[in-house]
């Protein structure tokens, strides 16, 4: 499906890349506050991306971003072992970077 222009603030590329970097960095050992900040940043960024993608009718990306936001939400956190979270964090980083690259490609094609 093509994108439809609906008013809203488009997330800048750093909204994709900052949560991706924090998520990739989460495989290292950090103080607990890092993981709390990670949840807030990833949830907020993915939520913004999900709303933007839904407004532009990029529904697959909207669903992926919404799923990431739900998984990383700080209010009702999903508690898993470090071993279980590591691949989830890397997949999350990869998905966010992929969406950022697609967004940059679309922007370049628009001129």
C-alpha positions in Angstrom: 0.0 0.0 0.0 1.1 3.5 -0.7 1.6 6.1 2.0 -1.2 8.6 2.7 -0.3 12.1 4.0 -2.1 12.6 7.3 -1.1 15.5 9.6 1.3 14.4 12.4 4.8 14.9 13.4 7.1 12.4 11.6 9.7 10.9 13.9 13.2 12.0 13.1 15.8 9.2 12.3 17.3 9.4 15.8 13.9 8.2 17.2 14.7 4.9 15.4 18.4 4.8 16.1 18.7 5.8 19.7 16.4 3.0 20.9 18.2 0.6 18.6 21.5 1.5 20.0 20.3 1.2 23.6 18.7 -2.1 22.8 21.9 -3.5 21.2 23.9 -2.2 24.2 21.6 -4.0 26.6 23.4 -7.3 26.0 26.3 -5.9 28.1 26.1 -5.8 31.9 24.8 -2.5 33.1 23.3 -1.2 36.3 19.6 -1.8 36.6 18.8 1.9 35.9 20.1 1.3 32.3 17.4 -1.2 31.7 14.7 1.1 33.2 15.8 3.9 30.9 15.9 1.4 28.0 12.3 0.5 28.6 11.2 4.1 28.6 13.2 5.2 25.6 12.3 2.1 23.5 8.6 2.2 24.4 8.3 5.9 23.7 10.2 5.8 20.4 8.4 2.6 19.2 5.1 4.1 20.2 5.8 7.3 18.2 6.9 5.2 15.2 3.8 3.0 15.5 1.5 6.0 15.4 3.3 7.6 12.5 3.3 4.3 10.5 -0.4 3.7 11.2 -1.2 7.2 10.0 0.8 6.6 6.8 -0.9 3.2 6.4 2.4 1.3 6.6 0.5 -1.2 8.7 3.1 -4.0 8.9 5.7 -1.6 10.3 3.0 0.0 12.6 2.2 -3.5 14.1 5.9 -4.3 14.6 6.6 -1.0 16.3 3.5 -1.4 18.5 4.6 -4.8 19.5 8.0 -3.4 20.4 6.3 -0.7 22.5 4.2 -3.2 24.3 7.1 -5.5 25.0 9.3 -2.7 26.4 6.5 -0.8 28.2 7.7 0.3 31.7 4.3 0.2 33.3 3.6 -3.5 33.0 7.1 -4.9 32.2 7.8 -8.3 30.7 10.3 -9.9 33.0 12.5 -12.5 31.4 16.0 -13.8 32.1 19.0 -12.1 30.7 19.5 -15.0 28.3 16.0 -14.6 27.0 16.2 -10.8 26.7 19.5 -10.8 24.8 18.1 -12.1 21.5 15.0 -10.0 21.9 17.1 -6.9 22.3 19.2 -7.7 19.2 16.1 -8.4 17.1 14.6 -5.1 18.3 17.7 -3.2 17.4 17.7 -4.9 13.9 14.0 -4.1 13.3 14.4 -0.4 14.3 17.5 0.0 12.2 15.7 -1.6 9.2 12.8 0.7 9.6 15.2 3.7 9.9 16.9 2.6 6.6 13.5 2.3 4.9 12.5 5.7 6.1 15.8 7.3 4.9 15.3 5.6 1.5 11.8 6.9 1.2 13.0 10.4 2.1 15.7 10.2 -0.5 13.2 9.0 -3.1 10.9 12.0 -2.3 13.8 14.4 -2.9 
